[in-house]
Amino acid sequence: MSNAMRFESRKAVVTGAASGIGRATAIRLAHEGAAVCCADIDADAAKATADTISSAGSKATSVRVDVADLTSCEAAIEEATHALGGIDVLANIAGILSPGHTLEKDPDDFVRTVAVNLTGTFYMCRAALPQLLDGGGVIVNLASAAALQGVPYNAAYCASKAGVVGLTRSLASEYSRRDVRVNCICPGGVATPMTAAGFPVDDIDVGLMARVAPQMPRIGQPEEIAALVAYIASDEAGYMTGSAITIDGGQLA
């Protein structure tokens, strides 16, 4: 099957679609034939992504969602289901990063990071699962190489993304006999607005940070992660579930 047709007649919801990996994923799925709902807490930027997709001739809509709020997630899925006529694919890309020395960070930052990255992924899965059961539905969650490796000054991020891996594997096991596949991707550093903010942490141990550098002399691109999302969500990956796939330039090599 041609890549351009892998998602013909499929409907996808992508969180974090306002920018970065989420935006690239929404555009990639639409390019391959999916009707896409672009979901993000930034409603205007999500609509801009949807408008970009629509202007290219594909079907797209947008919805505001705060993934840290269950009611918001349920409302977003309901709106997406109505607009698209159903849901076949859920790509949970929304996430935040707040690095810093653990002893100096406000504990509320830890709670907020987990709320968005982990609890938000759970809320979206929970809200969408009724639409995905018994119909070959697919969930692709965004974890991180930081889920598999200790990254200094990022305790909250590492913990939240490790939780995404565990959540993914649990849901994959629980719903494998209901024809739902659940996988996650573990990227290394990717050029997104989140990473463009730099690493605003004073007095870091450069030697510790060197341990988490990629082997390749460059950073990843959102389109590269989106291409992997598209493969995992497609029928070509029909035997894949419960997997955590790294795409990190050799960071974990």
C-alpha positions in Angstrom: 0.0 0.0 0.0 1.3 3.4 -0.9 2.2 5.5 2.1 0.0 8.3 0.8 -3.0 6.1 1.2 -2.3 4.3 4.5 -5.0 6.4 6.4 -7.6 6.8 3.7 -11.1 6.9 5.4 -9.4 6.9 8.9 -10.0 9.5 11.5 -7.3 10.7 13.9 -7.1 12.9 17.0 -3.7 14.4 17.7 -2.9 16.3 20.9 -0.2 18.9 21.1 -1.1 19.7 17.5 -0.3 23.4 17.8 3.4 23.0 17.2 6.4 20.7 17.2 5.9 17.0 16.9 2.1 17.2 17.3 1.8 19.6 14.4 4.1 17.5 12.2 2.1 14.4 13.2 -1.2 15.9 12.3 0.1 17.1 8.9 1.7 13.7 8.2 -1.4 11.7 9.0 -3.5 14.1 6.9 -1.1 13.8 4.0 -1.6 10.1 4.1 -5.3 10.4 3.9 -6.6 10.8 7.4 -9.2 13.2 8.6 -7.6 14.9 11.5 -8.8 16.7 14.7 -6.0 19.0 15.9 -6.2 19.3 19.7 -4.2 21.6 21.9 -4.6 24.0 24.8 -3.6 26.7 22.4 -6.8 26.9 20.4 -5.7 29.4 17.9 -2.5 27.6 17.0 -4.4 24.3 16.8 -6.8 25.9 14.3 -3.8 27.2 12.4 -2.5 23.6 12.0 -6.0 22.5 10.9 -6.2 25.4 8.4 -2.8 24.3 7.0 -4.1 20.8 6.5 -7.4 22.0 5.0 -5.6 24.3 2.6 -3.7 21.3 1.3 -6.9 19.6 0.4 -7.4 17.3 3.4 -10.1 17.3 6.0 -9.2 18.8 9.4 -10.9 20.4 12.4 -9.5 21.7 15.7 -10.5 21.7 19.3 -9.1 23.2 22.5 -8.2 20.7 25.2 -6.5 20.8 28.5 -5.2 17.3 28.8 -4.7 17.7 32.5 -8.5 18.0 33.0 -10.6 14.9 32.4 -13.8 16.8 31.6 -11.9 18.8 28.9 -10.5 15.5 27.4 -14.0 13.9 27.3 -15.4 17.0 25.7 -12.6 17.2 23.1 -13.2 13.5 22.2 -16.9 14.0 21.9 -16.4 17.1 19.7 -13.8 15.2 17.5 -16.1 12.2 17.2 -19.0 14.4 16.0 -16.8 16.4 13.6 -15.0 13.4 12.1 -17.7 10.8 12.3 -15.6 8.6 14.6 -12.0 8.0 15.8 -9.6 5.3 14.6 -6.3 6.8 15.8 -5.3 8.7 18.9 -1.8 10.3 19.0 -1.0 11.7 22.4 1.8 14.1 21.7 1.0 17.0 24.2 3.7 17.4 26.9 5.7 19.9 28.9 9.3 20.1 30.2 10.5 22.1 33.3 14.1 21.3 34.0 15.9 22.3 37.2 17.8 21.2 40.3 15.4 18.9 42.1 16.1 20.5 45.5 15.4 23.9 44.1 12.3 23.1 42.1 8.8 24.0 43.3 7.1 20.7 44.0 4.1 22.1 42.1 6.2 21.8 39.0 6.5 18.1 39.5 2.8 17.7 40.0 2.0 19.8 36.9 4.5 17.9 34.7 3.0 14.6 35.7 -0.5 16.0 35.3 0.1 16.9 31.6 2.6 14.2 30.5 1.2 11.2 32.2 -2.2 11.8 33.7 -3.2 13.7 30.5 -2.2 10.8 28.4 -4.3 8.5 30.5 -7.3 10.9 30.4 -7.2 11.0 26.6 -6.8 7.2 26.3 -9.7 6.7 28.7 -11.9 9.2 26.8 -11.1 7.8 23.4 -11.1 4.0 24.1 -14.9 3.5 23.7 -14.5 4.8 20.1 -11.5 2.5 19.4 -12.7 -0.8 20.8 -13.4 -3.7 18.4 -12.6 -1.7 15.3 -8.9 -1.9 14.9 -8.2 1.3 16.8 -4.7 2.5 17.5 -3.1 4.6 20.2 0.4 6.1 19.9 1.7 7.8 23.0 4.8 10.0 23.1 7.2 8.9 25.9 10.9 9.9 25.7 14.4 8.5 25.8 14.3 10.1 29.2 11.8 7.4 30.2 14.6 4.8 29.8 17.7 6.8 30.9 18.4 9.0 33.9 18.5 12.5 32.7 19.9 14.9 35.3 17.8 18.0 36.3 14.7 16.4 34.9 13.2 14.2 37.6 9.6 15.2 36.8 10.0 14.7 33.1 11.7 11.4 33.5 9.2 10.1 36.0 6.2 11.2 33.9 7.6 9.7 30.6 8.5 6.4 32.4 4.9 6.3 33.5 3.8 6.7 29.9 5.7 3.6 29.0 4.1 1.6 31.8 0.7 3.0 30.9 1.2 2.0 27.3 2.1 -1.5 28.1 -0.7 -2.0 30.5 -3.3 -0.7 28.1 -1.8 -2.8 25.3 -2.2 -5.9 27.4 -5.7 -5.1 28.6 -7.2 -4.3 25.2 -5.3 -6.6 22.9 -8.3 -8.9 22.6 -10.5 -5.9 21.8 -8.6 -5.2 18.7 -6.8 -2.1 20.0 -3.1 -1.6 19.6 -1.2 0.7 22.0 2.4 1.7 21.5 4.7 4.5 22.5 7.7 6.4 21.0 10.7 7.4 22.9 12.5 10.3 21.1 15.7 11.8 22.1 16.2 15.6 21.5 14.0 17.0 18.9 13.9 20.5 17.4 10.6 21.8 18.8 9.5 25.1 20.5 9.9 23.2 23.9 13.6 22.4 23.3 14.2 25.7 21.6 13.7 27.3 25.0 17.1 25.9 25.8 18.2 24.5 29.2 17.8 27.3 31.7 19.5 25.6 34.6 22.4 27.2 36.4 25.5 25.4 37.7 25.0 22.1 35.8 27.5 19.3 35.7 28.5 19.2 32.0 29.9 15.7 32.4 26.5 14.4 33.6 24.8 16.1 30.6 27.3 14.6 28.2 26.0 11.1 29.1 22.6 11.9 27.5 24.0 13.3 24.2 23.1 11.6 20.9 25.8 9.8 19.0 24.7 11.5 15.8 26.0 15.1 15.6 22.6 16.6 15.2 19.2 17.0 16.8 16.1 15.2 15.5 13.3 16.8 13.5 9.6 16.7 14.3 8.9 15.2 10.8 11.1 12.2 11.6 9.1 11.5 14.7 5.8 12.0 12.8 6.9 9.5 10.2 7.4 6.9 12.9 4.0 7.7 14.5 2.4 7.2 11.0 4.1 3.8 10.6 3.1 2.6 14.0 -0.5 3.8 13.5 -0.8 2.1 10.1 -1.8 -1.4 9.2 1.9 -2.1 8.3 2.6 -2.2 12.1 -0.4 -4.5 12.7 1.6 -7.0 14.8 3.1 -4.3 17.1 1.5 -3.5 20.4 2.9 -2.7 23.9 6.2 -1.5 22.4 8.4 1.4 23.3 10.4 2.4 20.3 13.4 4.6 20.6 14.3 7.2 17.9 17.1 9.1 19.5 20.2 9.5 17.3 22.0 6.8 19.3 21.5 8.5 22.7 20.8 5.1 24.4 23.4 3.2 22.3 
